[in-house]
Amino acid sequence: GWAAQPLRKEGFTGRLVLIGDERHPPHERPPLSKAVLAGQAQPQSTWLQKADAFDALGVEWRPGTTVIRIDRDTKRLELADGQTLAYDKLILCTGGRARTLAIPGADAPGVHTPRTVDDALALAPLLQPGRSVVVVGGGWIGLEVAATARQKGAELVVVEAQRRLCERTVPSEISEHLLALHRTHGTRVLLGAG
């Protein structure tokens, strides 16, 4: 979504095709686990550009589409629906995916993996006073979901396999601050637990 804007600004007038497996226009993900999840913002507020600005970029947008093969020799993409698409230049902006649990019950109703607009919209109504929520993962997104759920009155437990919160991304002093903050708000945090 971000790549199209500078390409057009720098004068590229050729065909731009944006392929993505989600049905929503390019958007920012951080507000999904905060304002959208809390019901304080609509999904459209996360869009990178307003609809008319996105249309003005002249991007051929293919929502709900998955690329299953890249043939670099022939410069062709194979799409999940059987179509192929030729390219001159290819920009891979795949983003990240949440690691899902490979345990029985991980795909049961009531188990959510928040990443997309639709995930946030499905999870939001479940975060209510008196509801019990377990967040598996004490990284940034897990903690944002936990904070939002607590703000909405849900009872919370965060289960983190590492020895401290956000261990892979911040120094221990920040992890300690995050732990104290979440505990102050009534969240139970289990560290070194899987």
N, C-alpha and C positions, 0 to 999 in steps of 0.2 A: 504493500500500500504506500509506504513512504518512498519507494524507489521511483514511482511514476512522476511524482512532483518535480524533483530536480532534473529528470530526463527531459521533461517538457520545457522547464525553465531554461535549460541549456540549449534549447532549439531542436531537440529530436522530434521529428514529425512523423516517423514511421509507426508501424503497427505495434501496439503494446497490449499484451494479453496477460491478465492476472488470473491465475488458477489457484483455487483454494477449496478445501473440503468443507468449510463452514458456509452457511447460507447468508451470513451477515456481512456487510461491507467491511473493508479493513478498519480495524479499531484497536484501541489501547486495551491491554488486558488488566493492568493494575486496578482500575475502578470496578472491575467485575467482582473482585473479592472484597470490595469495600462498599462504595456508594450504590452500585446496582444491586448487590446482594442485600444491602440494608434497606432497599426500597426508596432511597433518597435520590436516585437518578434513573433516568430511562436509558435503555441500551443505546439509543441514538446519540446520547451525550458522549459516548466513548468513540464514536466514529472519527477517523483521522481527518476527514473533510466533510463538510456539509454535502448533501446529495447533489446540489447544483455544481459545486466546485469539483466534486468527483466526476460528474458527467462531463464537465468542461475539459478534463484531462484527456478525454477520448480513449479511455481504457476499455478494452474488450474484457469484461469481467465474466468469469465462469465460476459462479458459486456452486458449492456442493459437488465439486469435481476433484478427482484424485488422479495424480500421475502415478502409473505403476511401473513405467520403464523409461529410461533415458538412453537413447542410442546416440552416443557422441560422434560416431563415425558418419552417420547420415544426418545428424542434427535434427532428430525427430523425437517427439515425446509420444508415448502410448498412454492413453487415458483409460480409466477403469471401464468406461462405457464402450470401449472398442475403437474410438476415434483416435486418429493420430494428428499431430500438430508439428509443423516444421518451425524451426527457429534459426535466427542468425546468431543471437547472443541469448544466453540463459542465465538468469539470476536466481539462485536458490535461497529462499528466505523462509525456511521451514519452521523456525521457532522451536520451542521446546515442547515436550510432552511430559505429563506427569507420569511418574513410575507407578504402575498399579500393583496391587498386592497379588501374588500368585498363591493364594490360599483359598480353601473352600469358603464360599459365601461372599467373596469379594465382588461378585456380580449380582448379588441379591438386591431386591427392592429396598430402598432406603440407604443404599451405599452410593455415594456420589464422588466423582472426581472433578472438582471445579477447575475448568480451563476456558470454556467457551461462554458466550452470551447465553446460550440455551441451558448450560449447566447452572449458571447463576440464577436464571429465572426458575429453574426446577427446584433448586435448593432453598431459595429465599422464603417461600411460604412455610417451610418446615422449621425455620428458626423462630421459635415462639417461647414465651415464658413457660417454664415447667418442663420443656422438652429436654431430653438428655442427648448430648452430642459428643461424639468422640472424634477428634481430629487426629489422623495418623500422619505425622510429619510436623516437625517444629522448625520448618524453614519459613521464608517470608510469606508465601501464600497460605500455608497452614495457619500461621499466626494471625494473618489478616482475617481469615475465615473465623478463627476462634474469637478474635476481638469483636467482629461484627455479630457473631452469635451471642456473645455475652451481652453486648449492647442491646440486643433484642430480648434478653431475659432468659436465654437457654442456659442449662447447666452444662459445664464444659470440662472435658478432660483432653489434654494434648498428650499424645504418645510419641516420643522421639527416640529413635534408635541410637543416636549419637550421645555423647556425654554432656553436650550443652546445646542450647537453641542456636540455630543458624551457624553451626560450627564450621561449615565449609566456606562461609562468606564474611565472617566478622571476627574481630579479636574477642578474647574471653570477657573483657570488661563490658562490651556491648551485650554479649550473651547473658551475662549476669544481670544487667539492667533490664533486658527483655523478660527474663525469668521473673524478676521482682515485680515488674509492671503487670504481667499477666496474673501472677499470684495475688497481687493487691486487688485486682478486679474479680477475684473469686474463681479463677481458672485453676484446676488441678493440673499439674504438669508432671509427667513421668519421663525421666531421662534415662538413657541406656536401656530402654525397653522396646521390645519388638513384638 
